[in-house]
Amino acid sequence: MHYTANSTYHANLEVISSTLPINASSTPSLFAKISVGHALGDTAYGLALCRGDANASVCNACLTAAFQDAQNVCKLQKDTTVYYESCLLRFSDDDFLRPSNGTGDGSFQFIMWNTEDITEPLLPGWDPSNQDRIVAITGVITRLLNQTADQAAHNSSRRYATSMVEVSSTLMTIYSLAQCTPDLTPTECWECLQYISQQMMSEFGGQKGGRYVIVRCNIRYEVYQFYQGESKEHIASPPIAVPPTTPAVPPTPTTVPSLKQHNNFGLAKIFSKNDIEGSTQRIAGTYGYIAPEYASKGLFSIKSDVFSFGVLTLEIINGNRASSSHGYGDFINLLGYAWQLWKDGLWLQLLDATLATDPHTLEMMRYINIALLCVQENAADRPTMSDVVAMLNSESMTLPEPKHPAYFHIRVTQDDASMVDESSVVTESAQHSR
């Protein structure tokens, strides 16, 4: 709808354009709203908000330019919204100033994506056509935006927060910003930010950055710092004097000529320096942790402990024992549950709640992949412990897809998980490497 030049509405709008930039830039919150007039159709309503890292002069200049451009580009339009880098402005003959109109009807929204996608130098192993990779980085960015929104809504009277997360010390850092108009309550601000972040991430396709703005709130992320000052919230800080590839589940691998002992949940066996595999007629170990070929045929090898390592890694990642029941799909134990989630691209659901907010989510994805390789049913398919160490220490190494794990089709109950036999071996044979 248009207004007429020199009309009452025009005069009221002129008052707003001269006072709103000054009012907003002179307050600590860099926010102001105003209404001028009383008659229906002639009353002008205005709202201005500058970005939380702007100073007073930048705020004033941005809003002044916004008014000028609005009246030039959207000439004689009664309802106009302007989004700039450092400020936003809206004026209208409709009373939109009530905070209950937080998300509005979506008419005045602005979404902009970085024109570049996340690429190999930033994220080794990244493949924009790989849905698992998209899911992984989506999870990282979503958690970052959620935590930034929470800080803005609940820990800032200005309703403004910035955050950063390191995907890994050797990979990229993602920066985020969230802001609401300060007249919103914490709940209103949170709901507004949740609305726009969900809208934005529903369209995410691997871009380096994105911005979603509506009048009452806005949110943004980039792979570079786009705001002034330090991040208010460090979702993750780089570890001091720790190699960047240090895994969250650090293994302590030993070579074959050592005593392998897993207390009451694995296989204790002494190998001579040349032994690589053998067999026994008396089984000692715990179902669910011991390798399937050992449990069924008494065959043990250097791959036996690899299997146990994989089980323990999955337990740490999931926060539950291998004997715990999991009702997902057709699989009810931890190994089958983890494998099915992996195949369905839902591996994030495997993470324990304490790890779900961990910034190194892509590393967790790699650890799950490695663990599933370790628990494959066929011993020949499993990596050696040396292979495992190489996988953990090289994020650029391409990992194969795991085949189905052992015990994936059976339930391992707590009773079954008791020790089978801890007595000494009656007879055994060993094969030696040459």
Secondary structure, DSSP 8 states (H G I E B T S, - for coil): -B--TTSHHHHHHHHHHHHHHHHHHTSTT-EEEEEE--STTT-EEEEEEE-TT--HHHHHHHHHHHHHHHHHHTTTBSSEEEE-SSEEEEEESS---SGGGSSTTSSSEEEEE-SSB--TTTSTT--TT-HHHHHHHHHHHHHHHHHHHHHHHHS-TT-EEEEEEES-TTS-EEEEEEEE-TTS-HHHHHHHHHHHHHHHHTT-SSBS-EEEEESSEEEEEESS--SSS--SEES----TT--TT--SS------TTSEE--TTSS--EE--TTEEEEEESS--SBTTTS-HHHHHH-EEETTHHHHHHHHHHHHHHHTS-TTS---BTTB-SHHHHHHHHHHTT-GGGGS-HHHHT-S-HHHHHHHHHHHHHHTBSSGGGS--HHHHHHHHH-TTS-------BTTTTS---TTTTSBS--S--SSEEEEE--
